[in-house]
Amino acid sequence: MSKSNQFKVLALLVIASMVLVACSSSGSAPEAEDGPKVTASGFECPAAQYPAEITSTELNLFVWTEYIPTEMQECFELVYGITVNRDEYSANEEMYAKLSAGGTAYDLVQPTDYIVSLMIRQGLLQELDHAKLPSLANFDANYLDFSFDPGNKYTIPYQAGTDAIVYNADAVTTAPTSWADLWKPEYAGRMVFLDDSRAVIGLTLLTLGYDVNTKDPAQLDEAKAKLKELVPGIKLFDSDSPKTALIAGDVDLGMTWTGEAFLAQQENPSIQYIYPTEGAIIWQDNYAMPKDAPHADAAYAWLNYTMQGDVFWLMLRDFPYTNPNQAALDYAKTNQAEIYNAYIKSPVTNTPAEAIKNGHRIDDVGDALPLYDQLWTEVKGGN
């Protein structure tokens, strides 16, 4: 071979290697031959069950605080070779306000049931392409096709649960059994409540015998007056980590979510979760895609990868709310028996049928929403 031809061959080899390097870092479908990816904690990332071709190099999430396992995010980044940018919120209203104001570039958000229908009406979400979501088959049908999104055109489930009463049996001699009990003077100054307007107003309405979704101004005025009696006795409003104050002993009781109560109970078995006689608040958080999501291909890849059973079981370990993902439960039952059994045997995470039957789901109240917003602002502001 002449020197001229040798140089040509060498040049072609260099070009070929450059192309291979470029392809490997372009966010394309994960290659099986790359071998397993391992996170900083030593967790071996499962391969993608539904590998996708993507061109995006990043994904922008706007999600609840303390709600995504570290390995889940890191594995997605390793498997797909793209960067996940994550902003967090601690109230649906905060997320809704930011999206309504425009100028955001989020690919996925996590709205709770009642605000989904509002976001749909406002044109803030885009319909999902079910052909691109094979992971939909992983969900228990009991968590699909709710009235807030018939046919799951705009959302897929994430986590579910309840808002109910939590208390430390070592510190509270007379255990509360109803929402109305939280107004007792003996509990004043000792309580933590979620910073959640619809849930707190809703439980107050229940103590008056009213619907949690009433649109009657007179009933809301009654709720306002009663809630004004309660707020001075609430030591802390916290939707970021209400369990922290309970575990530390800074508060003795209050109202919180399923997962926070379960985690607090793991730290201190004296912490109990009570379904109030008026009924708990039942909810479901979901993934949805904003109408102008700039990286839809990465969003679909995220939904499919994180929702596969051998990845989403991490939620049982880190954020044990009620898990709608049957594939994750099946995986955990076989491969993480201790975590699965703790989840399935707990009436906190595995909500009893009676509690579900007696529970109340918060819905979109339409034109009455400003009444709720005004009520909450005035009560928390001391007006």
N, C-alpha and C positions, 0 to 999 in steps of 0.2 A: 504494500500500500504506500502510495506517495505521501510525502509530508503534507501536501495540500489536502489530500483526502483525510489524513489523520486529524488535521485541524478542523475539518468540516464535521467529522464524527464527534470530536470532543465538544465542539460548539453545540451540536444537537443534544448531546448528553446533558450539558449544562442547562440548556433551555428546558429540557424535559424535567430535570430535577426542580427547576424554579416553578414550573407549572404544578408539579405535585405538591410542593410546599404551599403554594397559593390556594390550591383546592382544599388542603387539609385545614386551613384557617379561615375558610369562607363561610362557616355556619351551615354547611351542607349536611345531608343526612349522616348520622353517626355510622362509622364503619366497624363491623364486628371484629375485624382482624386487628383493630387497634389495641385490643385487650381491655381488661377491666380498668375502670378509673377509680381512684381512691381519694377520698376527701382528707382534709387536714386532720380530722379526728380518727382516721383509719377505717372509716366506713366504705365498703366496696360498693360502688354504684351499680345498680342493675342496668342491663342493656335496655335500650328503648324497644318496647314491644310493638310500638306503632311508629317506626322511624319515618321521619318526614324530611323532604328537601326544603331547606329554608335559605333565603338570601340575606335576611336581616342579620346584623351583628350585635343587636342588643334588644332587650325586652324591658318595658317600663311598667312596673306594678304599682298600684295604689291600693293598699290592703290594711286590714285591721292590725293593730299592734299585737305583738307576741302571738303570731298565728301561723307562721311558716317555719318548719324545722330547718335548722341550718344545713343539714345534709341534703335536704330536698332541693334547696336552691343551688348549693354547690355542685351537686351531681348533675343537675340540668346544665349548668355552665360547663362542666367538664365533658359531658356527653355530646353536647351540641356546639361547644366552642364559642359561645356568645356570652355577653355580659348582661346580668340582670340588675336593673336599677330599681330600688324599692323605696317608695315613700309610704308612710303609715298615717292612719287616722284612728281616733278613739270614739267616734260617733258617726252614724250614718249621715246626719245633717251636715257634718263637716265635709264629708266626701261629696255629698250632693251639691253643696254650695260651691265647691271648687270646680266641679265639672260644669255646673250651670253658668259659672262666670266665663267659661271658655279659656282658650289659651293654654290648655294642658295637652300633653302628648302621651297620655297613658294608654296602655294596650289592654289591661285587665283591671277591674275593680271587684270589690266583694260586698255588694249591697245585701242587706237583710230583706226578707220577704216584703214587708210593707212598703219599702221605698222603691222596690223594683217596678211596681206598676206605675208609680209616679214618674220614674225616669223614662219608662216606655212612653207614657203620655207626652212627656216633654221632648221626646225625640233625641234623648241623650245616648241611647244604646242602639247597636246594630243587631240584626238577626244573625244567629249562628248558623253555620253550614254544617248540618248534622253528618253529612258525608265525610267531613273532615274531623269528626269526633267519634272514632270507634270506641273511645273510653266511656261513652254514654252507657254502653252495655254493662259496665261494672256496677251500676247503681241499683240499690233496692228500689223497686217500683213505688214503694210507699213514700218516697221522697221526690217523686217526679210529678209533673202535670198538676201543680197547684193553681189555684185561682189567680194568684198574682202573676203567673206566666203560663197560661194553658199551652200544653204541648212543648214546653221548654224551648220556645222560639228564641228567647233572649238570654237564658241563664242555664247553668248546670249547677247541681248542688255542691256545696263545700262541706259545711258542718251544720249540725242542728243541735237543739238543746232547749233548756227552759231557764226562766228567771224564777227563783223561789227564795225561801228564807234560809239563811245560814246563821248558825250560832255556835258558840263555844260552851259545851256542857259543863266545863270546869268553872266557868265564870258566870254563867247565867243559871240561876237557881230555878226560875220558872220559865220553862221553854215556851216560846211563841208557837202557836199552831195556826194562826190566821194572819193575813195582811193587817187586819185591824189591830192586832196585838202590838204592832210596832209603834202605835201611838201612845202606849203606856208610859207614864212618867218615869218609871224605873229604868227604861231603856235610853232615856235622853242622854245625849253626849257620848254614847257608846257604840254608835252605829256607822257602818259604811254602806253606801248605796251606789249603784251604778249611775254614772252621769248620762242617763238615757231618758230623754224627755217622754217619749211615748210609753216606755215601760213603767216609769214612776207615776205618770199621770194615769196610766191604765190600771195599775194596782189600786190607786186611790179611788178611781171610779168603781172598782169592784167592791170596795168596802162600803160604798153607798148603794150597792145593788144595781149599778148601771153597766152598760156595755162598754168594753174597753175602746170601742170605735164609735162612741156616740158623736153625733153632730149637733146635739141640742145645746145651745148656748147656756141655758139655765142650768143644765146638769154640769156643764164645764165650770160654771161659776161656783157651784157647790163644791166641786172637786178642788178648785183653786182655794177656797176658804179652808177646806180641810187640810190641804197640802201645806198651807201656810202655818198650820199648827205643828206639822211634823218637821219641817225643814230645820228649825233651830236645834232640834235634837239629833240631827245628822252630823256627825263629826267630820265625815269625809265623803265627798263624791269622787269616785275613781273608776274609770272604765279602762285604764291601762293595766293595772295589776291589783285589783281589790283584795286578792288573797294575801298580799304582802302585809297589810295592816292586821289582818286576822292572825296570820302566823306569828307576827311579832308581838301580838297581845295589845296592840294600840287600840283596837276595837274588839267588841265581844259578839256582835251580831249585825244583821242587816239583810240586804238582798243582793244576790249576785247570780252569775251565770253558772251553768252546769260544770264546765271544765275548771273554772277557778275554785269552786267548792271542792271538787274531787282532788285537785292538787293540794289544796290547803289541808284536806283530810289525810292525805298521804304523809304530810309533815307532822300533823297533830291529830290523832284519831278522835280527840274530843270534839273536833269541829264537825257538826252535823248539818244535814241538808233536809229541810222540811218542805213538803208540798202543802201550801196553805189551803185551808178549807174552802176559800172562795175560788180556788183554782190557780195554777201557775200560769205564767206567760210562756207560750210556746213560740219558737222562732226557728228560722233556717237562714243561714248565710249562703250566698251563691257567688259564682263567678259570672261576670258579664263583661262584654267588650264595648267600650265607648264607640260612638259612631265614627269617629275619625282616627281610630287606632292606627298608628303609623307602621306597626310591625305585626300585622295580623298573622303572618305565617309563623312567627315565633310564638305568638299567643296560642295558636292551635297546638303547636309542638309542646308548649308548657302544659296545657290542659291534658293532653294525652299522656305525657311522660309522668307528671306528678300524680295523676289519677290512676295509674296502674297499681295493682294490688301490692306488689313488692316494693313500692315507694310510699304509697299513701298510708300504709300501716304505721309509718313514723308519727302520724297524728295521734295514734293511740298512746304512744310513748310520751310525746312532748306536750300535746294539747288535747287531752282526753275529753272532748265534748261527745255528743252522740254522732256516730259516724255513719253516714248514708251509703258508704262505699262497700258493697258486699264483697267485692274482690279483695279489698284490704282486710276485711274481717276474716275471710277464708284463709288468706295468707298468714295472718297473725295466729289463727287457731292452730295451724300446722307448724309454723316456724318460730312463733314467739308466744308460747303457751302461757307463760306467767303473766305477760302484759295483757293478753287476750282474756284470761280468766278474771283478772282484776277488773277489767272493763265490763265484762258480761255479767259478773256477779254483783256489781254495784248498782243500787237503785238510783244513784246520782247520774251515772252515764247511760245506763241501760234503763231509760225511763219506763216506769210501770205503766201498763195499759190503762189503769184507772186514772193515773195522773194526766195522761194524754187525753182521755175522754173528758175529764173535768177542766182541761186547760183552755186557754183563750189565745187565739192568734191575732196579732195586731195587723190591721189592714190599712190601706191608703184611705184617708178620709176626705180626699178631694178638696172641695172649696172650704172645708172646715179646718184645713191645716193651719191657716194663720191664727185661728183661735187657740190651737194647741201651742203654737210658737210663742204667742203673746203671753199665754198663761205661764209657760215655763220661764220665760224671761223675767216676768214680774215676780214670780215666786222666788226664784233664785236671787233676784236683785233686792229682795226684801220689801217689794211694793205690794 
